[in-house]
Amino acid sequence: MVILETPMTSPSFGRIVEGNSSKNTARARNSRPYHAVAIGMREPILVIACLSVLVSATAAAEPKAEALAERKAALEKKLGKGFTVVVEPPFVVVGDEGPARVKQRATGFLRWTVTLIEKDFFTKRPEKLIEVWLFKNEKTYRKGAKQFFDDTPDTPYGYYSSEDDALIMNIGPGAGTLSHELVHPYIEANFPAGPSWFNEGLASLYERPVEKKGHIIGLPNWRLPNLKREIRAKTLPSIRTLLKTSHDGFYEASYDSYAYARYLLLYLQEQGKLRDFYTAFVADTKDLTGQAALEAILGETLETFEPKWRKWAVALQGDNR
Protein backbone atom coordinates (compact mmCIF):
# COMPACT_ATOMS: atom_id res chain seq x y z
CA MET A 1 0.00 0.00 0.00
CA VAL A 2 1.32 3.45 -0.89
CA ILE A 3 0.31 6.24 1.49
CA LEU A 4 0.39 9.80 0.20
CA GLU A 5 0.35 13.32 1.55
CA THR A 6 -2.97 14.27 3.10
CA PRO A 7 -4.52 17.71 3.58
CA MET A 8 -4.93 19.51 6.85
CA THR A 9 -8.44 20.14 8.03
CA SER A 10 -9.83 23.63 7.92
CA PRO A 11 -9.03 25.53 11.11
CA SER A 12 -12.41 27.22 11.02
CA PHE A 13 -14.74 24.48 9.80
CA GLY A 14 -12.85 21.24 10.40
CA ARG A 15 -13.27 20.42 6.73
CA ILE A 16 -11.83 21.34 3.36
CA VAL A 17 -13.97 23.84 1.51
CA GLU A 18 -13.70 23.21 -2.19
CA GLY A 19 -14.81 24.69 -5.37
CA ASN A 20 -16.20 28.15 -4.75
CA SER A 21 -14.78 31.54 -5.68
CA SER A 22 -15.91 35.13 -5.92
CA LYS A 23 -16.92 34.57 -9.54
CA ASN A 24 -19.74 32.45 -8.16
CA THR A 25 -22.50 33.64 -5.93
CA ALA A 26 -24.14 32.08 -2.90
CA ARG A 27 -22.41 30.17 -0.21
CA ALA A 28 -24.04 27.53 1.91
CA ARG A 29 -23.24 24.88 4.47
CA ASN A 30 -22.14 22.58 1.70
CA SER A 31 -19.90 24.77 -0.42
CA ARG A 32 -21.21 25.64 -3.86
CA PRO A 33 -18.87 24.31 -6.55
CA TYR A 34 -16.79 26.19 -9.04
CA HIS A 35 -16.29 23.41 -11.55
CA ALA A 36 -18.11 22.87 -14.81
CA VAL A 37 -19.79 19.57 -14.15
CA ALA A 38 -21.67 20.72 -11.10
CA ILE A 39 -22.48 24.15 -12.51
CA GLY A 40 -23.80 22.69 -15.74
CA MET A 41 -25.88 19.88 -14.23
CA ARG A 42 -29.07 21.74 -13.44
CA GLU A 43 -31.14 19.20 -15.26
CA PRO A 44 -32.15 16.04 -13.42
CA ILE A 45 -29.66 14.16 -13.87
CA LEU A 46 4.96 12.64 1.01
CA VAL A 47 6.68 11.28 -1.87
CA ILE A 48 5.46 8.33 -3.87
CA ALA A 49 7.15 5.11 -2.79
CA CYS A 50 6.47 3.36 -6.02
CA LEU A 51 4.49 3.86 -9.20
CA SER A 52 2.72 0.97 -10.87
CA VAL A 53 3.33 0.66 -14.57
CA LEU A 54 -0.17 1.03 -15.93
CA VAL A 55 -1.61 1.49 -19.38
CA SER A 56 -4.86 3.46 -19.71
CA ALA A 57 -7.05 3.81 -22.77
CA THR A 58 -7.52 7.50 -23.48
CA ALA A 59 -9.47 9.32 -26.12
CA ALA A 60 -7.81 10.90 -29.12
CA ALA A 61 -9.56 14.16 -28.28
CA GLU A 62 -7.22 14.97 -25.40
CA PRO A 63 -4.82 17.90 -25.87
CA LYS A 64 -2.03 17.02 -28.29
CA ALA A 65 1.64 17.16 -27.35
CA GLU A 66 2.15 20.16 -29.60
CA ALA A 67 -0.60 22.13 -27.86
CA LEU A 68 0.79 21.27 -24.43
CA ALA A 69 4.29 22.35 -25.48
CA GLU A 70 3.00 25.60 -26.94
CA ARG A 71 1.10 26.39 -23.75
CA LYS A 72 4.19 25.63 -21.66
CA ALA A 73 6.29 28.01 -23.76
CA ALA A 74 3.65 30.73 -23.59
CA LEU A 75 3.38 30.45 -19.83
CA GLU A 76 7.14 30.51 -19.34
CA LYS A 77 7.35 33.67 -21.43
CA LYS A 78 4.47 35.26 -19.53
CA LEU A 79 5.57 34.31 -16.01
CA GLY A 80 9.34 34.62 -16.13
CA LYS A 81 11.40 33.84 -13.04
CA GLY A 82 9.76 32.50 -9.91
CA PHE A 83 7.61 29.89 -11.65
CA THR A 84 8.29 26.47 -13.10
CA VAL A 85 6.12 25.06 -15.89
CA VAL A 86 5.94 21.31 -16.51
CA VAL A 87 3.98 19.34 -19.10
CA GLU A 88 2.32 16.36 -17.44
CA PRO A 89 -0.27 15.07 -19.94
CA PRO A 90 -3.08 15.83 -20.14
CA PHE A 91 -2.21 18.91 -18.05
CA VAL A 92 0.26 21.76 -17.93
CA VAL A 93 1.47 22.27 -14.36
CA VAL A 94 2.60 25.65 -13.03
CA GLY A 95 4.20 26.07 -9.61
CA ASP A 96 5.96 28.73 -7.56
CA GLU A 97 8.04 26.33 -5.46
CA GLY A 98 11.55 25.34 -6.53
CA PRO A 99 11.85 23.66 -9.95
CA ALA A 100 12.68 20.24 -8.51
CA ARG A 101 9.70 20.35 -6.16
CA VAL A 102 7.25 21.41 -8.87
CA LYS A 103 8.48 18.63 -11.15
CA GLN A 104 8.24 16.12 -8.30
CA ARG A 105 4.63 17.09 -7.63
CA ALA A 106 3.77 16.80 -11.32
CA THR A 107 5.49 13.48 -11.97
CA GLY A 108 4.72 12.12 -8.51
CA PHE A 109 1.37 12.76 -6.87
CA LEU A 110 -0.45 14.22 -9.89
CA ARG A 111 0.73 11.50 -12.28
CA TRP A 112 -0.05 8.81 -9.72
CA THR A 113 -3.59 10.11 -9.18
CA VAL A 114 -4.33 10.50 -12.89
CA THR A 115 -2.91 7.07 -13.72
CA LEU A 116 -5.05 5.31 -11.14
CA ILE A 117 -8.35 7.14 -11.71
CA GLU A 118 -7.97 6.53 -15.43
CA LYS A 119 -7.29 2.86 -14.80
CA ASP A 120 -10.30 2.37 -12.55
CA PHE A 121 -12.90 4.72 -13.99
CA PHE A 122 -12.18 6.95 -16.95
CA THR A 123 -11.56 5.99 -20.58
CA LYS A 124 -11.53 9.60 -21.79
CA ARG A 125 -9.22 12.39 -20.81
CA PRO A 126 -10.44 16.00 -20.62
CA GLU A 127 -10.75 17.36 -24.14
CA LYS A 128 -9.74 20.89 -23.23
CA LEU A 129 -6.26 21.93 -22.16
CA ILE A 130 -6.33 22.47 -18.41
CA GLU A 131 -3.64 24.20 -16.39
CA VAL A 132 -2.86 23.07 -12.84
CA TRP A 133 -1.54 25.96 -10.76
CA LEU A 134 0.20 24.87 -7.54
CA PHE A 135 0.99 27.73 -5.15
CA LYS A 136 3.27 27.06 -2.19
CA ASN A 137 1.10 28.70 0.46
CA GLU A 138 -2.14 30.58 0.96
CA LYS A 139 -0.54 33.99 0.48
CA THR A 140 0.86 33.25 -2.97
CA TYR A 141 -2.29 31.30 -3.88
CA ARG A 142 -4.55 34.27 -3.20
CA LYS A 143 -2.14 36.66 -4.86
CA GLY A 144 -1.85 34.43 -7.94
CA ALA A 145 -5.61 33.87 -8.19
CA LYS A 146 -6.11 37.63 -8.29
CA GLN A 147 -3.17 38.42 -10.55
CA PHE A 148 -3.66 35.71 -13.15
CA PHE A 149 -7.40 35.00 -12.95
CA ASP A 150 -8.85 38.22 -11.51
CA ASP A 151 -10.36 36.12 -8.76
CA THR A 152 -10.67 36.34 -4.98
CA PRO A 153 -11.24 32.76 -3.74
CA ASP A 154 -13.37 32.18 -0.68
CA THR A 155 -11.63 28.87 -0.04
CA PRO A 156 -8.06 28.78 1.29
CA TYR A 157 -7.36 25.45 -0.42
CA GLY A 158 -8.22 25.47 -4.11
CA TYR A 159 -10.83 25.02 -6.79
CA TYR A 160 -11.44 24.02 -10.40
CA SER A 161 -12.42 26.93 -12.64
CA SER A 162 -14.05 25.73 -15.85
CA GLU A 163 -14.23 29.34 -16.98
CA ASP A 164 -10.44 29.59 -16.89
CA ASP A 165 -9.73 25.92 -17.68
CA ALA A 166 -7.56 25.76 -14.60
CA LEU A 167 -7.16 24.03 -11.25
CA ILE A 168 -5.90 26.71 -8.87
CA MET A 169 -4.48 25.25 -5.67
CA ASN A 170 -2.81 26.12 -2.40
CA ILE A 171 -0.65 23.01 -2.24
CA GLY A 172 0.89 23.93 1.12
CA PRO A 173 -1.58 22.10 3.41
CA GLY A 174 -1.29 18.90 1.38
CA ALA A 175 -2.36 17.28 -1.85
CA GLY A 176 -5.83 16.07 -0.87
CA THR A 177 -7.61 19.00 -2.45
CA LEU A 178 -5.68 18.42 -5.67
CA SER A 179 -6.74 14.78 -5.92
CA HIS A 180 -10.33 15.85 -5.19
CA GLU A 181 -10.36 18.51 -7.90
CA LEU A 182 -8.66 16.30 -10.49
CA VAL A 183 -11.75 14.07 -10.49
CA HIS A 184 -14.07 16.86 -11.70
CA PRO A 185 -12.70 17.40 -15.22
CA TYR A 186 -12.69 13.63 -15.71
CA ILE A 187 -16.33 13.38 -14.67
CA GLU A 188 -17.03 16.25 -17.07
CA ALA A 189 -15.45 14.27 -19.91
CA ASN A 190 -16.81 10.81 -19.06
CA PHE A 191 -20.10 11.24 -17.22
CA PRO A 192 -21.51 14.73 -17.89
CA ALA A 193 -25.04 13.62 -17.01
CA GLY A 194 -23.97 12.38 -13.58
CA PRO A 195 -25.63 14.00 -10.57
CA SER A 196 -23.87 16.26 -8.10
CA TRP A 197 -23.98 13.68 -5.33
CA PHE A 198 -21.85 11.26 -7.37
CA ASN A 199 -19.55 13.93 -8.77
CA GLU A 200 -18.71 15.28 -5.32
CA GLY A 201 -18.88 11.90 -3.62
CA LEU A 202 -16.19 10.38 -5.85
CA ALA A 203 -14.03 13.52 -5.69
CA SER A 204 -14.35 13.60 -1.90
CA LEU A 205 -13.54 9.90 -1.65
CA TYR A 206 -10.08 10.61 -3.04
CA GLU A 207 -9.25 13.47 -0.68
CA ARG A 208 -7.22 10.92 1.24
CA PRO A 209 -6.00 8.42 -1.34
CA VAL A 210 -3.72 5.42 -1.10
CA GLU A 211 -2.80 2.71 -3.57
CA LYS A 212 -3.70 -0.89 -2.84
CA LYS A 213 -2.94 -3.71 -5.26
CA GLY A 214 -2.66 -1.25 -8.15
CA HIS A 215 -5.94 0.56 -7.43
CA ILE A 216 -6.75 3.91 -5.86
CA ILE A 217 -8.47 3.67 -2.48
CA GLY A 218 -10.00 6.41 -0.34
CA LEU A 219 -9.43 6.15 3.41
CA PRO A 220 -11.75 7.45 6.13
CA ASN A 221 -11.07 11.14 6.72
CA TRP A 222 -12.15 14.26 8.59
CA ARG A 223 -15.66 14.12 7.13
CA LEU A 224 -16.55 11.03 9.17
CA PRO A 225 -17.25 12.56 12.62
CA ASN A 226 -19.88 14.92 11.25
CA LEU A 227 -21.57 12.09 9.37
CA LYS A 228 -21.74 10.04 12.58
CA ARG A 229 -23.19 12.98 14.49
CA GLU A 230 -25.92 13.46 11.91
CA ILE A 231 -26.79 9.76 11.85
CA ARG A 232 -27.04 9.66 15.63
CA ALA A 233 -29.08 12.88 15.70
CA LYS A 234 -31.37 11.45 13.01
CA THR A 235 -30.96 14.56 10.87
CA LEU A 236 -29.66 12.70 7.83
CA PRO A 237 -32.34 12.12 5.18
CA SER A 238 -32.79 8.79 3.43
CA ILE A 239 -30.36 7.57 0.79
CA ARG A 240 -33.21 7.78 -1.69
CA THR A 241 -33.47 11.51 -0.90
CA LEU A 242 -29.74 12.01 -1.40
CA LEU A 243 -29.80 10.29 -4.79
CA LYS A 244 -32.75 12.39 -5.98
CA THR A 245 -31.30 15.68 -4.72
CA SER A 246 -31.07 18.40 -7.36
CA HIS A 247 -27.94 20.37 -8.13
CA ASP A 248 -28.90 23.27 -5.85
CA GLY A 249 -30.37 20.92 -3.29
CA PHE A 250 -27.05 19.13 -2.90
CA TYR A 251 -24.94 22.24 -2.42
CA GLU A 252 -27.49 23.99 -0.21
CA ALA A 253 -28.41 20.95 1.87
CA SER A 254 -29.05 21.40 5.59
CA TYR A 255 -27.08 18.19 6.19
CA ASP A 256 -23.51 17.32 5.23
CA SER A 257 -24.17 16.06 1.72
CA TYR A 258 -20.45 15.78 0.89
CA ALA A 259 -19.87 13.37 3.79
CA TYR A 260 -23.06 11.44 2.99
CA ALA A 261 -22.07 10.90 -0.65
CA ARG A 262 -18.45 10.15 0.21
CA TYR A 263 -19.22 7.40 2.70
CA LEU A 264 -21.89 5.82 0.56
CA LEU A 265 -19.20 5.38 -2.11
CA LEU A 266 -16.61 4.33 0.45
CA TYR A 267 -18.94 1.52 1.50
CA LEU A 268 -19.19 0.35 -2.11
CA GLN A 269 -15.41 0.57 -2.37
CA GLU A 270 -14.96 -1.59 0.73
CA GLN A 271 -17.37 -4.16 -0.68
CA GLY A 272 -15.48 -4.25 -3.98
CA LYS A 273 -18.50 -2.88 -5.83
CA LEU A 274 -17.63 0.75 -6.59
CA ARG A 275 -16.27 0.27 -10.10
CA ASP A 276 -19.15 -2.03 -11.02
CA PHE A 277 -21.60 0.55 -9.72
CA TYR A 278 -19.95 3.31 -11.75
CA THR A 279 -20.08 1.21 -14.92
CA ALA A 280 -23.74 0.35 -14.39
CA PHE A 281 -24.64 3.94 -13.50
CA VAL A 282 -23.00 5.41 -16.61
CA ALA A 283 -24.72 2.82 -18.81
CA ASP A 284 -28.19 3.54 -17.37
CA THR A 285 -29.69 6.32 -19.49
CA LYS A 286 -33.13 6.07 -17.86
CA ASP A 287 -32.35 6.57 -14.18
CA LEU A 288 -30.05 9.55 -13.66
CA THR A 289 -30.24 9.32 -9.86
CA GLY A 290 -28.25 6.07 -9.59
CA GLN A 291 -30.90 4.27 -7.55
CA ALA A 292 -31.54 1.50 -10.07
CA ALA A 293 -27.83 0.83 -10.56
CA LEU A 294 -27.19 0.92 -6.82
CA GLU A 295 -29.96 -1.53 -5.99
CA ALA A 296 -28.84 -3.85 -8.79
CA ILE A 297 -25.23 -3.86 -7.56
CA LEU A 298 -26.27 -4.30 -3.94
CA GLY A 299 -28.81 -7.00 -4.75
CA GLU A 300 -31.39 -5.42 -2.46
CA THR A 301 -33.62 -2.37 -2.14
CA LEU A 302 -32.55 0.86 -0.49
CA GLU A 303 -35.06 0.24 2.27
CA THR A 304 -33.31 -2.94 3.39
CA PHE A 305 -29.80 -1.66 2.66
CA GLU A 306 -29.92 1.70 4.42
CA PRO A 307 -30.15 0.45 8.04
CA LYS A 308 -27.10 -1.73 7.38
CA TRP A 309 -25.19 1.20 5.88
CA ARG A 310 -25.98 3.50 8.80
CA LYS A 311 -24.83 0.87 11.29
CA TRP A 312 -21.62 0.38 9.26
CA ALA A 313 -20.95 4.13 9.10
CA VAL A 314 -21.37 4.68 12.84
CA ALA A 315 -19.01 1.77 13.57
CA LEU A 316 -16.40 2.86 11.01
CA GLN A 317 -13.06 3.80 12.54
CA GLY A 318 -10.58 6.38 11.28
CA ASP A 319 -8.05 8.89 12.53
CA ASN A 320 -10.09 11.74 11.01
CA ARG A 321 -7.17 13.18 9.02
C-alpha positions as semicolon CSV with decimal commas, in nm:
position;residue;x (nm);y (nm);z (nm)
1;M;0,000;0,000;0,000
2;V;0,132;0,345;-0,089
3;I;0,031;0,624;0,149
4;L;0,039;0,980;0,020
5;E;0,035;1,332;0,155
6;T;-0,297;1,427;0,310
7;P;-0,452;1,771;0,358
8;M;-0,493;1,951;0,685
9;T;-0,844;2,014;0,803
10;S;-0,983;2,363;0,792
11;P;-0,903;2,553;1,111
12;S;-1,241;2,722;1,102
13;F;-1,474;2,448;0,980
14;G;-1,285;2,124;1,040
15;R;-1,327;2,042;0,673
16;I;-1,183;2,134;0,336
17;V;-1,397;2,384;0,151
18;E;-1,370;2,321;-0,219
19;G;-1,481;2,469;-0,537
20;N;-1,620;2,815;-0,475
21;S;-1,478;3,154;-0,568
22;S;-1,591;3,513;-0,592
23;K;-1,692;3,457;-0,954
24;N;-1,974;3,245;-0,816
25;T;-2,250;3,364;-0,593
26;A;-2,414;3,208;-0,290
27;R;-2,241;3,017;-0,021
28;A;-2,404;2,753;0,191
29;R;-2,324;2,488;0,447
30;N;-2,214;2,258;0,170
31;S;-1,990;2,477;-0,042
32;R;-2,121;2,564;-0,386
33;P;-1,887;2,431;-0,655
34;Y;-1,679;2,619;-0,904
35;H;-1,629;2,341;-1,155
36;A;-1,811;2,287;-1,481
37;V;-1,979;1,957;-1,415
38;A;-2,167;2,072;-1,110
39;I;-2,248;2,415;-1,251
40;G;-2,380;2,269;-1,574
41;M;-2,588;1,988;-1,423
42;R;-2,907;2,174;-1,344
43;E;-3,114;1,920;-1,526
44;P;-3,215;1,604;-1,342
45;I;-2,966;1,416;-1,387
46;L;0,496;1,264;0,101
47;V;0,668;1,128;-0,187
48;I;0,546;0,833;-0,387
49;A;0,715;0,511;-0,279
50;C;0,647;0,336;-0,602
51;L;0,449;0,386;-0,920
52;S;0,272;0,097;-1,087
53;V;0,333;0,066;-1,457
54;L;-0,017;0,103;-1,593
55;V;-0,161;0,149;-1,938
56;S;-0,486;0,346;-1,971
57;A;-0,705;0,381;-2,277
58;T;-0,752;0,750;-2,348
59;A;-0,947;0,932;-2,612
60;A;-0,781;1,090;-2,912
61;A;-0,956;1,416;-2,828
62;E;-0,722;1,497;-2,540
63;P;-0,482;1,790;-2,587
64;K;-0,203;1,702;-2,829
65;A;0,164;1,716;-2,735
66;E;0,215;2,016;-2,960
67;A;-0,060;2,213;-2,786
68;L;0,079;2,127;-2,443
69;A;0,429;2,235;-2,548
70;E;0,300;2,560;-2,694
71;R;0,110;2,639;-2,375
72;K;0,419;2,563;-2,166
73;A;0,629;2,801;-2,376
74;A;0,365;3,073;-2,359
75;L;0,338;3,045;-1,983
76;E;0,714;3,051;-1,934
77;K;0,735;3,367;-2,143
78;K;0,447;3,526;-1,953
79;L;0,557;3,431;-1,601
80;G;0,934;3,462;-1,613
81;K;1,140;3,384;-1,304
82;G;0,976;3,250;-0,991
83;F;0,761;2,989;-1,165
84;T;0,829;2,647;-1,310
85;V;0,612;2,506;-1,589
86;V;0,594;2,131;-1,651
87;V;0,398;1,934;-1,910
88;E;0,232;1,636;-1,744
89;P;-0,027;1,507;-1,994
90;P;-0,308;1,583;-2,014
91;F;-0,221;1,891;-1,805
92;V;0,026;2,176;-1,793
93;V;0,147;2,227;-1,436
94;V;0,260;2,565;-1,303
95;G;0,420;2,607;-0,961
96;D;0,596;2,873;-0,756
97;E;0,804;2,633;-0,546
98;G;1,155;2,534;-0,653
99;P;1,185;2,366;-0,995
100;A;1,268;2,024;-0,851
101;R;0,970;2,035;-0,616
102;V;0,725;2,141;-0,887
103;K;0,848;1,863;-1,115
104;Q;0,824;1,612;-0,830
105;R;0,463;1,709;-0,763
106;A;0,377;1,680;-1,132
107;T;0,549;1,348;-1,197
108;G;0,472;1,212;-0,851
109;F;0,137;1,276;-0,687
110;L;-0,045;1,422;-0,989
111;R;0,073;1,150;-1,228
112;W;-0,005;0,881;-0,972
113;T;-0,359;1,011;-0,918
114;V;-0,433;1,050;-1,289
115;T;-0,291;0,707;-1,372
116;L;-0,505;0,531;-1,114
117;I;-0,835;0,714;-1,171
118;E;-0,797;0,653;-1,543
119;K;-0,729;0,286;-1,480
120;D;-1,030;0,237;-1,255
121;F;-1,290;0,472;-1,399
122;F;-1,218;0,695;-1,695
123;T;-1,156;0,599;-2,058
124;K;-1,153;0,960;-2,179
125;R;-0,922;1,239;-2,081
126;P;-1,044;1,600;-2,062
127;E;-1,075;1,736;-2,414
128;K;-0,974;2,089;-2,323
129;L;-0,626;2,193;-2,216
130;I;-0,633;2,247;-1,841
131;E;-0,364;2,420;-1,639
132;V;-0,286;2,307;-1,284
133;W;-0,154;2,596;-1,076
134;L;0,020;2,487;-0,754
135;F;0,099;2,773;-0,515
136;K;0,327;2,706;-0,219
137;N;0,110;2,870;0,046
138;E;-0,214;3,058;0,096
139;K;-0,054;3,399;0,048
140;T;0,086;3,325;-0,297
141;Y;-0,229;3,130;-0,388
142;R;-0,455;3,427;-0,320
143;K;-0,214;3,666;-0,486
144;G;-0,185;3,443;-0,794
145;A;-0,561;3,387;-0,819
146;K;-0,611;3,763;-0,829
147;Q;-0,317;3,842;-1,055
148;F;-0,366;3,571;-1,315
149;F;-0,740;3,500;-1,295
150;D;-0,885;3,822;-1,151
151;D;-1,036;3,612;-0,876
152;T;-1,067;3,634;-0,498
153;P;-1,124;3,276;-0,374
154;D;-1,337;3,218;-0,068
155;T;-1,163;2,887;-0,004
156;P;-0,806;2,878;0,129
157;Y;-0,736;2,545;-0,042
158;G;-0,822;2,547;-0,411
159;Y;-1,083;2,502;-0,679
160;Y;-1,144;2,402;-1,040
161;S;-1,242;2,693;-1,264
162;S;-1,405;2,573;-1,585
163;E;-1,423;2,934;-1,698
164;D;-1,044;2,959;-1,689
165;D;-0,973;2,592;-1,768
166;A;-0,756;2,576;-1,460
167;L;-0,716;2,403;-1,125
168;I;-0,590;2,671;-0,887
169;M;-0,448;2,525;-0,567
170;N;-0,281;2,612;-0,240
171;I;-0,065;2,301;-0,224
172;G;0,089;2,393;0,112
173;P;-0,158;2,210;0,341
174;G;-0,129;1,890;0,138
175;A;-0,236;1,728;-0,185
176;G;-0,583;1,607;-0,087
177;T;-0,761;1,900;-0,245
178;L;-0,568;1,842;-0,567
179;S;-0,674;1,478;-0,592
180;H;-1,033;1,585;-0,519
181;E;-1,036;1,851;-0,790
182;L;-0,866;1,630;-1,049
183;V;-1,175;1,407;-1,049
184;H;-1,407;1,686;-1,170
185;P;-1,270;1,740;-1,522
186;Y;-1,269;1,363;-1,571
187;I;-1,633;1,338;-1,467
188;E;-1,703;1,625;-1,707
189;A;-1,545;1,427;-1,991
190;N;-1,681;1,081;-1,906
191;F;-2,010;1,124;-1,722
192;P;-2,151;1,473;-1,789
193;A;-2,504;1,362;-1,701
194;G;-2,397;1,238;-1,358
195;P;-2,563;1,400;-1,057
196;S;-2,387;1,626;-0,810
197;W;-2,398;1,368;-0,533
198;F;-2,185;1,126;-0,737
199;N;-1,955;1,393;-0,877
200;E;-1,871;1,528;-0,532
201;G;-1,888;1,190;-0,362
202;L;-1,619;1,038;-0,585
203;A;-1,403;1,352;-0,569
204;S;-1,435;1,360;-0,190
205;L;-1,354;0,990;-0,165
206;Y;-1,008;1,061;-0,304
207;E;-0,925;1,347;-0,068
208;R;-0,722;1,092;0,124
209;P;-0,600;0,842;-0,134
210;V;-0,372;0,542;-0,110
211;E;-0,280;0,271;-0,357
212;K;-0,370;-0,089;-0,284
213;K;-0,294;-0,371;-0,526
214;G;-0,266;-0,125;-0,815
215;H;-0,594;0,056;-0,743
216;I;-0,675;0,391;-0,586
217;I;-0,847;0,367;-0,248
218;G;-1,000;0,641;-0,034
219;L;-0,943;0,615;0,341
220;P;-1,175;0,745;0,613
221;N;-1,107;1,114;0,672
222;W;-1,215;1,426;0,859
223;R;-1,566;1,412;0,713
224;L;-1,655;1,103;0,917
225;P;-1,725;1,256;1,262
226;N;-1,988;1,492;1,125
227;L;-2,157;1,209;0,937
228;K;-2,174;1,004;1,258
229;R;-2,319;1,298;1,449
230;E;-2,592;1,346;1,191
231;I;-2,679;0,976;1,185
232;R;-2,704;0,966;1,563
233;A;-2,908;1,288;1,570
234;K;-3,137;1,145;1,301
235;T;-3,096;1,456;1,087
236;L;-2,966;1,270;0,783
237;P;-3,234;1,212;0,518
238;S;-3,279;0,879;0,343
239;I;-3,036;0,757;0,079
240;R;-3,321;0,778;-0,169
241;T;-3,347;1,151;-0,090
242;L;-2,974;1,201;-0,140
243;L;-2,980;1,029;-0,479
244;K;-3,275;1,239;-0,598
245;T;-3,130;1,568;-0,472
246;S;-3,107;1,840;-0,736
247;H;-2,794;2,037;-0,813
248;D;-2,890;2,327;-0,585
249;G;-3,037;2,092;-0,329
250;F;-2,705;1,913;-0,290
251;Y;-2,494;2,224;-0,242
252;E;-2,749;2,399;-0,021
253;A;-2,841;2,095;0,187
254;S;-2,905;2,140;0,559
255;Y;-2,708;1,819;0,619
256;D;-2,351;1,732;0,523
257;S;-2,417;1,606;0,172
258;Y;-2,045;1,578;0,089
259;A;-1,987;1,337;0,379
260;Y;-2,306;1,144;0,299
261;A;-2,207;1,090;-0,065
262;R;-1,845;1,015;0,021
263;Y;-1,922;0,740;0,270
264;L;-2,189;0,582;0,056
265;L;-1,920;0,538;-0,211
266;L;-1,661;0,433;0,045
267;Y;-1,894;0,152;0,150
268;L;-1,919;0,035;-0,211
269;Q;-1,541;0,057;-0,237
270;E;-1,496;-0,159;0,073
271;Q;-1,737;-0,416;-0,068
272;G;-1,548;-0,425;-0,398
273;K;-1,850;-0,288;-0,583
274;L;-1,763;0,075;-0,659
275;R;-1,627;0,027;-1,010
276;D;-1,915;-0,203;-1,102
277;F;-2,160;0,055;-0,972
278;Y;-1,995;0,331;-1,175
279;T;-2,008;0,121;-1,492
280;A;-2,374;0,035;-1,439
281;F;-2,464;0,394;-1,350
282;V;-2,300;0,541;-1,661
283;A;-2,472;0,282;-1,881
284;D;-2,819;0,354;-1,737
285;T;-2,969;0,632;-1,949
286;K;-3,313;0,607;-1,786
287;D;-3,235;0,657;-1,418
288;L;-3,005;0,955;-1,366
289;T;-3,024;0,932;-0,986
290;G;-2,825;0,607;-0,959
291;Q;-3,090;0,427;-0,755
292;A;-3,154;0,150;-1,007
293;A;-2,783;0,083;-1,056
294;L;-2,719;0,092;-0,682
295;E;-2,996;-0,153;-0,599
296;A;-2,884;-0,385;-0,879
297;I;-2,523;-0,386;-0,756
298;L;-2,627;-0,430;-0,394
299;G;-2,881;-0,700;-0,475
300;E;-3,139;-0,542;-0,246
301;T;-3,362;-0,237;-0,214
302;L;-3,255;0,086;-0,049
303;E;-3,506;0,024;0,227
304;T;-3,331;-0,294;0,339
305;F;-2,980;-0,166;0,266
306;E;-2,992;0,170;0,442
307;P;-3,015;0,045;0,804
308;K;-2,710;-0,173;0,738
309;W;-2,519;0,120;0,588
310;R;-2,598;0,350;0,880
311;K;-2,483;0,087;1,129
312;W;-2,162;0,038;0,926
313;A;-2,095;0,413;0,910
314;V;-2,137;0,468;1,284
315;A;-1,901;0,177;1,357
316;L;-1,640;0,286;1,101
317;Q;-1,306;0,380;1,254
318;G;-1,058;0,638;1,128
319;D;-0,805;0,889;1,253
320;N;-1,009;1,174;1,101
321;R;-0,717;1,318;0,902
